[in-house]
Protein backbone atom coordinates (compact mmCIF):
# COMPACT_ATOMS: atom_id res chain seq x y z
CA UNK A 1 0.00 0.00 0.00
CA UNK A 2 0.88 3.67 -0.11
CA UNK A 3 2.13 3.60 3.50
CA UNK A 4 4.99 1.30 2.50
CA UNK A 5 6.35 3.62 -0.24
CA UNK A 6 9.73 4.95 0.83
CA UNK A 7 10.45 7.32 -2.10
CA UNK A 8 9.04 8.57 -5.38
CA UNK A 9 11.51 9.12 -8.20
CA UNK A 10 11.19 10.72 -11.65
CA UNK A 11 13.98 11.01 -14.20
CA UNK A 12 14.47 12.50 -17.63
CA UNK A 13 13.20 16.01 -18.26
CA UNK A 14 11.36 16.42 -14.95
CA UNK A 15 8.90 19.31 -14.61
CA UNK A 16 7.44 20.30 -11.25
CA UNK A 17 4.97 23.14 -11.16
CA UNK A 18 2.87 25.06 -8.68
CA UNK A 19 0.51 27.96 -9.20
CA UNK A 20 3.43 30.44 -8.94
CA UNK A 21 6.59 28.53 -9.92
CA UNK A 22 7.92 25.96 -12.34
CA UNK A 23 11.01 23.85 -11.68
CA UNK A 24 12.84 21.60 -14.11
CA UNK A 25 15.73 19.19 -13.70
CA UNK A 26 17.09 15.78 -14.62
CA UNK A 27 16.04 13.84 -11.51
CA UNK A 28 13.45 14.39 -8.77
CA UNK A 29 13.24 12.32 -5.59
CA UNK A 30 10.52 12.80 -2.97
CA UNK A 31 10.66 11.20 0.48
CA UNK A 32 7.07 11.08 1.81
CA UNK A 33 8.18 10.38 5.38
CA UNK A 34 10.41 13.46 5.71
CA UNK A 35 8.47 15.54 3.14
CA UNK A 36 11.76 16.40 1.42
CA UNK A 37 11.96 16.91 -2.34
CA UNK A 38 15.34 16.88 -4.10
CA UNK A 39 15.71 18.04 -7.69
CA UNK A 40 19.13 17.59 -9.34
CA UNK A 41 20.84 18.09 -12.68
CA UNK A 42 20.44 21.35 -14.58
CA UNK A 43 17.92 22.73 -12.11
CA UNK A 44 15.99 25.81 -13.24
CA UNK A 45 13.20 27.40 -11.20
CA UNK A 46 11.19 30.23 -12.74
CA UNK A 47 8.51 32.50 -11.33
CA UNK A 48 7.13 35.97 -12.01
CA UNK A 49 9.99 37.40 -9.94
CA UNK A 50 12.77 35.71 -11.90
CA UNK A 51 14.82 32.61 -12.46
CA UNK A 52 17.36 30.58 -10.43
CA UNK A 53 19.76 27.97 -11.87
CA UNK A 54 21.80 25.44 -9.91
CA UNK A 55 22.79 21.80 -9.91
CA UNK A 56 20.66 20.88 -6.87
CA UNK A 57 17.52 22.06 -5.12
CA UNK A 58 16.28 20.63 -1.82
CA UNK A 59 12.78 21.62 -0.68
CA UNK A 60 11.50 20.98 2.84
CA UNK A 61 7.77 20.77 2.11
CA UNK A 62 6.87 20.96 5.81
CA UNK A 63 8.84 24.16 6.51
CA UNK A 64 8.31 25.50 2.96
CA UNK A 65 12.03 26.21 2.66
CA UNK A 66 14.22 25.77 -0.42
CA UNK A 67 18.00 25.49 -0.63
CA UNK A 68 19.83 25.79 -3.94
CA UNK A 69 23.39 24.41 -4.15
CA UNK A 70 25.92 23.72 -6.86
CA UNK A 71 28.68 21.13 -7.09
CA UNK A 72 31.74 23.33 -7.50
CA UNK A 73 29.91 25.70 -9.81
CA UNK A 74 27.63 28.62 -9.23
CA UNK A 75 24.07 29.19 -8.25
CA UNK A 76 22.82 31.98 -10.49
CA UNK A 77 19.69 34.05 -10.45
CA UNK A 78 18.01 36.81 -12.38
CA UNK A 79 15.23 38.73 -10.67
CA UNK A 80 12.97 41.53 -11.80
CA UNK A 81 10.80 43.99 -9.94
CA UNK A 82 7.41 45.34 -10.94
CA UNK A 83 8.10 48.54 -9.00
C-alpha positions as a LaTeX table, in Angstrom:
\begin{tabular}{lrrr}
\hline
Residue & $x$ (\AA) & $y$ (\AA) & $z$ (\AA) \\
\hline
Unk1 & 0.00 & 0.00 & 0.00 \\
Unk2 & 0.88 & 3.67 & $-0.11$ \\
Unk3 & 2.13 & 3.60 & 3.50 \\
Unk4 & 4.99 & 1.30 & 2.50 \\
Unk5 & 6.35 & 3.62 & $-0.24$ \\
Unk6 & 9.73 & 4.95 & 0.83 \\
Unk7 & 10.45 & 7.32 & $-2.10$ \\
Unk8 & 9.04 & 8.57 & $-5.38$ \\
Unk9 & 11.51 & 9.12 & $-8.20$ \\
Unk10 & 11.19 & 10.72 & $-11.65$ \\
Unk11 & 13.98 & 11.01 & $-14.20$ \\
Unk12 & 14.47 & 12.50 & $-17.63$ \\
Unk13 & 13.20 & 16.01 & $-18.26$ \\
Unk14 & 11.36 & 16.42 & $-14.95$ \\
Unk15 & 8.90 & 19.31 & $-14.61$ \\
Unk16 & 7.44 & 20.30 & $-11.25$ \\
Unk17 & 4.97 & 23.14 & $-11.16$ \\
Unk18 & 2.87 & 25.06 & $-8.68$ \\
Unk19 & 0.51 & 27.96 & $-9.20$ \\
Unk20 & 3.43 & 30.44 & $-8.94$ \\
Unk21 & 6.59 & 28.53 & $-9.92$ \\
Unk22 & 7.92 & 25.96 & $-12.34$ \\
Unk23 & 11.01 & 23.85 & $-11.68$ \\
Unk24 & 12.84 & 21.60 & $-14.11$ \\
Unk25 & 15.73 & 19.19 & $-13.70$ \\
Unk26 & 17.09 & 15.78 & $-14.62$ \\
Unk27 & 16.04 & 13.84 & $-11.51$ \\
Unk28 & 13.45 & 14.39 & $-8.77$ \\
Unk29 & 13.24 & 12.32 & $-5.59$ \\
Unk30 & 10.52 & 12.80 & $-2.97$ \\
Unk31 & 10.66 & 11.20 & 0.48 \\
Unk32 & 7.07 & 11.08 & 1.81 \\
Unk33 & 8.18 & 10.38 & 5.38 \\
Unk34 & 10.41 & 13.46 & 5.71 \\
Unk35 & 8.47 & 15.54 & 3.14 \\
Unk36 & 11.76 & 16.40 & 1.42 \\
Unk37 & 11.96 & 16.91 & $-2.34$ \\
Unk38 & 15.34 & 16.88 & $-4.10$ \\
Unk39 & 15.71 & 18.04 & $-7.69$ \\
Unk40 & 19.13 & 17.59 & $-9.34$ \\
Unk41 & 20.84 & 18.09 & $-12.68$ \\
Unk42 & 20.44 & 21.35 & $-14.58$ \\
Unk43 & 17.92 & 22.73 & $-12.11$ \\
Unk44 & 15.99 & 25.81 & $-13.24$ \\
Unk45 & 13.20 & 27.40 & $-11.20$ \\
Unk46 & 11.19 & 30.23 & $-12.74$ \\
Unk47 & 8.51 & 32.50 & $-11.33$ \\
Unk48 & 7.13 & 35.97 & $-12.01$ \\
Unk49 & 9.99 & 37.40 & $-9.94$ \\
Unk50 & 12.77 & 35.71 & $-11.90$ \\
Unk51 & 14.82 & 32.61 & $-12.46$ \\
Unk52 & 17.36 & 30.58 & $-10.43$ \\
Unk53 & 19.76 & 27.97 & $-11.87$ \\
Unk54 & 21.80 & 25.44 & $-9.91$ \\
Unk55 & 22.79 & 21.80 & $-9.91$ \\
Unk56 & 20.66 & 20.88 & $-6.87$ \\
Unk57 & 17.52 & 22.06 & $-5.12$ \\
Unk58 & 16.28 & 20.63 & $-1.82$ \\
Unk59 & 12.78 & 21.62 & $-0.68$ \\
Unk60 & 11.50 & 20.98 & 2.84 \\
Unk61 & 7.77 & 20.77 & 2.11 \\
Unk62 & 6.87 & 20.96 & 5.81 \\
Unk63 & 8.84 & 24.16 & 6.51 \\
Unk64 & 8.31 & 25.50 & 2.96 \\
Unk65 & 12.03 & 26.21 & 2.66 \\
Unk66 & 14.22 & 25.77 & $-0.42$ \\
Unk67 & 18.00 & 25.49 & $-0.63$ \\
Unk68 & 19.83 & 25.79 & $-3.94$ \\
Unk69 & 23.39 & 24.41 & $-4.15$ \\
Unk70 & 25.92 & 23.72 & $-6.86$ \\
Unk71 & 28.68 & 21.13 & $-7.09$ \\
Unk72 & 31.74 & 23.33 & $-7.50$ \\
Unk73 & 29.91 & 25.70 & $-9.81$ \\
Unk74 & 27.63 & 28.62 & $-9.23$ \\
Unk75 & 24.07 & 29.19 & $-8.25$ \\
Unk76 & 22.82 & 31.98 & $-10.49$ \\
Unk77 & 19.69 & 34.05 & $-10.45$ \\
Unk78 & 18.01 & 36.81 & $-12.38$ \\
Unk79 & 15.23 & 38.73 & $-10.67$ \\
Unk80 & 12.97 & 41.53 & $-11.80$ \\
Unk81 & 10.80 & 43.99 & $-9.94$ \\
Unk82 & 7.41 & 45.34 & $-10.94$ \\
Unk83 & 8.10 & 48.54 & $-9.00$ \\
\hline
\end{tabular}
